Structure formats: structure tokens, C-alpha cells
């Protein structure tokens, strides 16, 4: 992986830094803080839906505020960075959710008017029946209420604190950008068929569709792992991952690559160890240092970081920070070691054999890469992948582990 710039490196923390945040100094446990961060991000998502409804009251097509999702990912990352330096004791979930939503939409050039955010905040958090927002579009003569003026002043003051805390560094790399770029044109590089879990569409507590994560699933036979499926499921996984602190623990391209590993596991119904091997075929497209040798061992400067990120991703799913319904679709590792080599999943990195072949009548014909034999695939040592793990399709995924990556 390329060397991170100093401005990027300052926002990637060791895991031990989570045990030394200002909130923990104020008596909050790490578990409590991570839950508070998740709640704050969920507040931000809820406020985005409410504010968007004020802007587009009669547009059912935009009910999920899809155009604001980039802002929400940026906002989630900024929120995790902020609480690495500030305490929940000093900055409440409600105030930070409103402030960072206002800031993130400006960064992504999808600005929501402060008035809409303040009105949504009052509607969500003010419990007094007398509390009211300010709607001059409905009544031009109406004056802002006391609650409105208070929230507006607090949000603007907090915005200055957030900017100073983050050193006015608003640059956020989004993992989905790396995933989208890496799988572009992938449909031409895929081998084999997959059994894709087709999930009934559901929405989470904030009203966002989770597109293939929650709900009861059934298998649709003979469908390919495709670019469109990877991008759709990848967006869902990466959007959910922002509820956890992964964005301040790992670089965006590492998180994007790990999401591909999870997607292959879910779509192909393979253990994570095998999915990691398959995903490594595309590692160059993520600008990640990951190779596998003739013995089938995964190596490279980024292998430890990738394994750690994958382990943390699964851990945060188990802990409920990321939707734990995902565990229903991730195949557990087998107890017995696998001895035979894995098959390749992609052909993008394979050296194409341009030499003509002879047909049954002895005539030469061009090679069709879909007709390559097993001996062709295994003739190159780089294809002899023998990572020792299992391929069991066990259903007990309550504690999915990377047992043999």
C-alpha cells in the first residue's frame, strides 16, 4: 500500500488509542463509548432523513435521502475522529449529530440549510409540547422560537470547536470509492457461478434500506458474482461499517478490500480464509501489497493489517456495532484443515495464453479463456493456492473467526 501522507496518518490510530480517549478519562468505558458513537451516527442519519423531508416533502423517490449518503459517511468518519480528541461529557450526542451533519453536507457540496437541521433537531430531541421550530416558508411573519435560537447558536458554536479539533482537515477518503474503482469491468474477469442469497429488502431503525443484509434469505441458483452485486452489497457493508471505529483504525483502501472479502464469502458461501485468497487476486487494483507464494501462503506488507481489519470487522458485527444479521450469511470455518488447493475466482491477473490450440481434427484454433483446463490453471505456481482452512457450510455463525487465514 502506498505511504500515507502525514495528514492522513494522523487520523489512523493504533487500537490501543481507543483505551485512552478523553471519554474514558471521564469514566466512560470503551464499550459505552463505542455504543454512544453508534447512537450519535444513528441520530445523524435520522436527522438527515427528517431534514431531507422538509426540503422534499412530496418526493417519495427521495425518501431515503440517497444523495446524502456520501455526506453521512464523511460525517461518521469526522465524528469518530472528533471523539478521539474530545469527550462525550463535554459534547453530547444530540449536539454533535446536528453539528457534524451540517458540516458534512457542506464538505460534500450537498448542503442542508441550517434552518432545516435545527427544525429537525427540535422535532427529534425537544420533548416539551411548547417547543417549536421556525418555518418562515409557511408563515413569513413568524419569528424564531427560543428553542430554535438556542439550537442554532449552539450548533454554530460547536461547528467552530469541531473544525479546530480536527485541525480544519476535512479530507476523508471513502472506502466505497476504492471498491468501485477496483471492480470496474470485473464481469469480464469472473470465473464460475455462485449461489447468491437473495434477501427481502428491509430498513433499519433509521429508515435506510439495508439491501441484502437483513431479512430472510433464499438462494437464487446459477447467478454470477457480478460487478453490480459487489457494488450494491459493498455499499451496504461499508455504510454499516461506519457505525464502528474502523475508519480511524485502518486506511480506506484496506476497509474497501476487506469488504470485498466479506462479499465473496456471502455470495459464494465460502469461509473467510478462502474468500481472502480469492480477493487477493485483485489486491493490485486496491494498491495493496498482498501476494501468495507457491506454497499457498499469503504474504505482503499489508497482510497483517488486512487480517487485523477483517478480524475487527467480524468482532464489531458480533458486538452489534455493525448489523449482526450479517453473521447469518458468513460461512464458518471448518474444523478440519483443507489440503487441496483453492480454485481461482478471477482471471484479471492471469497471464493470458495466446498460443493457438488444435481441435479434434488437428486444426489450430484460438484459445477461449473460459475453456482453459484445470492443468492450465494450475500450471503456474501462482495459481497453486493451498491455504489450510475449511469449506464447511455450517450454520453456526455466532462466533465467526478467521481461524486459518
Order of alpha helices (4+ residues) and beta strands (2+ residues): alpha-alpha-alpha-alpha-alpha-alpha-alpha-alpha-beta-beta-alpha-alpha-alpha-beta-beta-alpha-beta-beta-alpha
